[in-house]
Amino acid sequence: MNHPSPQFAHPTAHRRRWPAVAAVALLLFAALAALLAHHGWAPYGFERDANDWSAAHRPPAARAVAVVVTSLGNAVVPYLLALAAGAVAVRALPVPRPSRRAVLLFFAPVLWLIAGQLVRLGLMQVFARPRPPRMNWATDASGFSFPSGHSFTSAVCAGLLALAIARARPGAARAAVVGAVVFAVAVGLSRIYLGVHWPLDVLGGWLLAVGWLALGTAVAPLSGRPGS
């Protein structure tokens, strides 16, 4: 008989940690925003260096790969991953599945992603950090720079799917979490490489995403297990 790994063996106790995770991530995000505001929202030296380096090291093949990777953090893909998270949660419900709960579980991840997008867009407008110089861009971009929308979106949708898999199949939790981290990191780094975001924009997107995921899990855990 297979037993779930210790960190996923007690979901109720594990859920109690999510409010603390949300608080830490959101406080770090706020501290980063305050640091940038104190700096006049201008890039730090290492951010300029990263932008200059990426502009000087973009062979056609690498640029093409980065464009494909960055596209995964926008448009339809994140919402498909969020719907997949809902489908995983619904499949974990006991049979016969309560119809109302099934519908709620199916749409909850995509609704949380949409709500997060609204929060993130609002913050971008308030902060209004300028993007890197347009001459260094290797893809199209719009709006302000902090926090990175692609970094936030990819981390949230991948995190939602990883959380759903971890709860439905504890044995696959590690692989799901690793996959989500790799996905989010790849998309975030592609934004820096393509020259459309400063490094701290991407870090801000990741921190906000972790806080948003943890907040959602603390308020309404995405789980199809009875009694969760």
N, C-alpha and C positions, 0 to 999 in steps of 0.2 A: 504494500500500500504506500502510495506517494504522500508525503507530508509537505505542506507549504513551507517555504523558507521562513525563518524566525521573524524577519522584519515585516512579513505580510500575514503572519499567523493570527494576529489579534487585531482585526480591522477597527474595532471600536476604540481600543487604546491608541492605535495608530492615528485615527481621525482627530484625536484630541491635540495632536501636534500641529495640525494644519493652521489653526489661528495664529500660533507662534511663528510658523513659517511665513504666513501672509504678512504679519506685522514686521518681521525682520526685512523681508524683501521690499516691502513698500517704504519702509524707513530708509533703506539703502538707496532706493530710487529717489526719494525726496532729497536725501543728502547729496546725491549726484546732481540733481537739478539745481539745488542751491549752490553747489560748487561752480557749475557752469554759469549760473546767473551772476554770481560774484565776479566771474571772469568776463562778463559782458556777452556771454554766449559765443564768444570767439573761440576758435580752435586752439588747443594747447600745441606746443611745439611737436610733441610726438605724434599728434594727430595730423599735422601738416606733413611730417616726414612720411607717415604711412600713406597719405594721399599721393604724395609725390612719387613714392616708391611704386605704388600700384600703377600709376600712369606710365611709368617707365618700364614696366615688366608685364606687358600684355600681348604676348604673341597671339595670333588669330585663333589657334586651337584652344588656348587657355581661356580667352575671352568668350568663345562660343560655349564652352562648358560652364563658365560662370553665369552666362545669360540663362542657360537652361536651369541651372540650380536656383538662381534667384527667382525665376518664374514660378517655382514651386511654393513660394511664400506669398503668392498673390492670386487674385482672380478665383477660379473655381476650386483649385486643389485643396486649400485649407478647409473649405466648407464640405467637401466630400470626405475629408478625414474626420471632421467633426460629426458628420452623419454616420460614418463608420463606427465612431465611438458610441453613438446612440444605439446602433444596431447590435454591437457587442453587448451592451448593457441589457438590451431587451432579450437577447438570446439567453442570458444568464438568469432570467426570471423563471420561477417554478411554473410547470405546466399543470393546469391551464393558466395562461398568463392573464392577469387582470388588465382589461383593455385600457382603462384610463392611465394606469401606471405605465403601461407599455408605451403609450403615445407620449406621455411626459418624458420618460427616459429617452425615447428616440430623438425628440427635438431639443431636449435640455442642453446638450453640448453646443449645437449650432446657435441656439439663442444666447448662450453665455459668451460664445465667440463674438456674435454681433454686438452684444452689450459692451464687451471689451473694446471692440473697434470704435464704438462711439466715445468711450472714455478716452481712448488713445488719441483719437482725432481732436477731441476737445483740448487735451493737454498740448498737442502739437501747436494748435492755434494760440493758446495762452503763452507758451514758451517762445514760439516764433524764431527758433534758431535757424540761421541761414545754412543752406547746404554748401558742400565744397564747391570750388570754382567749376563752372559748367564746362570749361575747356578740358577738364580731366574726366568728364563723364564718359563711360563706355556703354551706357544704356539710358533709356528715358527715365525721368523721375519727375514728381510733382509735389507741391506742398513744402512744408517746412521739414526740418531735419531731425529734431529730437522729440520723442524717442523714435527709433526706426520702426516703421510700420511692418515691413517684411519680417524683421527679427521678432517683433511681438507676435505677429499672426502665426508664423511658422512654429514658434515655441508653444503657443496656446493650443493650436489644433493638434500638434504632435503629442503634447502633454495630455490633452483630453483622451486621445486614443490610447496612450500608454496607461493612463489611470484605469480606463475601462477594462483593458486587457488584464492588468494586474489584479483587479478585483474578480473578474470572471474566471481567469486562469492563473492563479498565483504562481504556478510553475514557470510561466512565461514572463513573469514580471521583470526579471533582470533584462532579458532581451528586449522587451518593449521599452523600458526606460532608456537603455543604451541607444536603441534606434531613434527614439525621440530626441535625445541629446545630440546625436550625430546630425540628424535632420536640421534641427534648429541652429546648430553651430555652423553647418555648411551654408545655410541660407544667409545667416548674419554676416559671415565672413565674405560671402560673395558681394554683399552691398558695399563693403569697404574696398574690395578688390576692383569693383566696377566704378569706384570713385564717386558714388552718389550719397555716401554717408561718412561722417567722421566716426572713428572707433567708439567714442563715448556715446554716440547715438545708438549704436548696436548694443552696447552694454546696458544702456537705459531700457531698450526694448526687451532685453532678456529679463532684467530685474522686474519690470512691470508685468511681464508675462508670468513669472513665477508667483508674484504676489496675487495676480488675478486668478490663476489656477488654484492656488492655495485657499484664497478667499471663497471661491465657488465650491471647493470641496468641503470646506468647513461649514458653509451655509446649507448646501444641498448636495451631499455626497452622491456621485455618479456610481450607483451600484444596483445591480439587479438581484442581489441576494436577499432572501427574506430576512426581515429584522434589521437590515442595515439602514 
